[in-house]
């Protein structure tokens, strides 16, 4: 399906009938597959469109056109559109907020990330406001995973940034850790 990163979706179609009367947008926009809106002045052999505001989700749509003799037809296939306006959701797992580490300077930072409609493209560890290493593209959604970093003694802030396949980036909460 085609991803839209805006809630305003344009449904394009080109009807072919010399005696074209009207065309209707059909879809599962609010439940079962049904007629949603009409165009009573469609242009034959020209691009036409419907515009609709949709919430995040996966939708099936098609256009049905009728001519002046009441002959009608849908496009030969239904189409899919996915509306995704939401960035990934990142949960920090450990170390806990205000944690203290007294045994090592090599710290494992655990997190999990989910995205309702899009795949995760990559995530990166942020230490004291700077990226630590390169973004990791091998992220598995909904599972605990980690980055490891060497931290000098002292108090440090850490967070995780993740980007989905549509380019939406989100930052986790920022936790701090004291390393002695």
C-alpha positions in Angstrom: 0.0 0.0 0.0 0.9 3.7 -0.3 2.0 5.5 2.9 0.6 8.9 3.6 2.3 10.9 6.4 -0.5 13.4 6.5 -4.1 12.9 7.5 -5.2 14.6 4.2 -5.3 11.9 1.6 -5.9 12.5 -2.2 -7.5 9.5 -4.0 -6.6 9.8 -7.8 -8.6 8.1 -10.6 -9.0 8.5 -14.3 -12.4 7.3 -15.7 -12.9 6.3 -19.4 -16.5 6.6 -20.7 -17.8 9.1 -23.3 -21.2 9.3 -21.5 -19.8 9.6 -17.9 -22.4 10.7 -15.4 -20.9 10.3 -11.9 -18.2 8.6 -9.9 -18.1 7.6 -6.2 -15.3 6.9 -3.8 -15.8 3.7 -1.8 -13.7 2.5 1.1 -13.6 1.1 4.7 -13.0 4.5 6.1 -15.5 4.2 9.0 -16.2 0.5 9.1 -17.5 -1.8 6.3 -16.6 -1.1 2.7 -19.2 1.5 1.5 -19.8 4.5 -0.6 -18.2 7.6 1.0 -18.6 10.5 -1.4 -19.7 11.4 -5.0 -18.4 13.4 -7.9 -21.3 14.5 -10.1 -19.0 16.3 -12.6 -16.1 13.8 -13.3 -14.0 14.5 -16.4 -13.7 11.6 -19.0 -10.2 10.5 -19.8 -8.8 13.1 -17.3 -7.3 12.8 -13.8 -9.9 13.3 -11.2 -9.6 13.0 -7.4 -11.3 12.8 -4.1 -9.8 14.3 -0.9 -10.5 12.9 2.5 -9.1 13.4 6.1 -8.3 10.1 7.7 -6.9 9.1 11.1 -3.9 6.7 11.3 -4.8 3.3 9.9 -4.9 1.0 6.9 -7.7 1.5 4.4 -9.0 -0.3 1.3 -10.5 2.0 -1.4 -11.9 1.9 -5.0 -13.9 4.2 -7.3 -17.1 3.3 -9.0 -18.2 5.3 -12.1 -21.7 5.3 -13.7 -22.6 6.5 -17.2 -25.8 8.1 -18.4 -27.2 4.7 -19.4 -26.7 3.6 -15.8 -23.9 1.2 -16.7 -21.4 1.2 -13.8 -18.1 -0.3 -12.9 -15.4 -0.3 -10.2 -11.7 -0.3 -11.0 -10.5 -3.9 -11.6 -8.6 -3.9 -8.2 -9.0 -2.4 -4.8 -6.2 -0.2 -3.6 -4.6 0.2 -0.1 -3.6 3.4 1.6 -1.8 3.5 5.0 -2.1 6.8 6.9 0.8 7.1 9.4 1.3 10.5 11.2 2.8 9.0 14.4 6.4 8.5 15.3 7.8 5.4 17.1 7.1 4.9 20.8 10.3 4.2 22.8 10.4 2.8 26.4 13.6 2.9 28.4 14.0 -0.3 30.4 17.4 0.0 32.2 19.4 1.4 33.9 16.6 3.1 35.8 16.3 6.8 36.2 19.0 8.1 38.7 20.8 4.7 38.7 24.3 4.4 40.1 26.9 2.1 38.6 29.9 1.2 40.9 31.4 -1.8 39.2 32.1 -1.0 35.5 32.3 1.9 33.0 30.8 -0.3 30.2 27.1 0.3 30.5 24.3 -1.6 28.8 21.3 0.6 27.9 18.1 -1.5 27.4 15.0 -0.2 25.6 12.1 -1.4 23.4 10.4 0.4 20.6 7.1 0.0 18.7 5.4 1.7 15.8 1.8 0.9 15.0 1.9 1.1 11.2 5.5 1.5 10.0 8.6 -0.5 10.4 11.5 0.9 12.5 14.3 2.1 10.2 16.9 2.6 13.0 17.6 3.6 16.6 20.6 5.3 18.2 21.9 5.9 21.7 22.2 9.5 22.9 24.7 10.2 25.7 24.9 13.7 27.2 23.2 15.1 24.1 25.5 13.5 21.5 25.0 10.4 19.3 26.9 7.4 20.5 28.1 5.5 17.5 26.2 4.9 14.3 22.4 4.3 14.0 21.5 0.6 14.3 19.3 -0.6 11.5 18.8 -4.1 12.9 16.0 -3.1 15.4 13.3 -5.6 16.3 10.1 -4.0 17.4 8.5 -4.9 20.8 11.5 -6.7 22.2 14.1 -5.7 24.7 17.4 -4.7 23.0 20.4 -2.7 24.0 23.3 -0.5 23.2 26.6 -0.7 25.2 28.8 2.4 25.8 31.8 3.2 27.8 31.1 6.1 30.2 33.7 8.1 32.2 33.1 8.5 35.9 30.4 11.1 36.6 26.8 11.9 36.0 25.5 11.3 32.5 22.2 11.7 30.7 21.0 9.1 28.2 18.1 8.5 25.8 17.3 6.7 22.6 16.1 8.2 19.3 14.3 6.0 16.8 13.2 6.7 13.2 10.5 4.8 11.3 10.5 4.0 7.6 8.4 7.1 6.9 11.1 9.3 8.4 9.3 10.1 11.7 11.8 10.3 14.5 11.0 10.3 18.2 13.2 10.6 21.4 12.6 8.7 24.5 12.5 10.2 27.9 16.0 11.2 29.2 17.3 9.3 32.1 20.5 9.9 34.1 23.1 7.6 35.5 26.0 8.1 37.9 29.2 6.1 37.1 31.8 5.8 39.9 
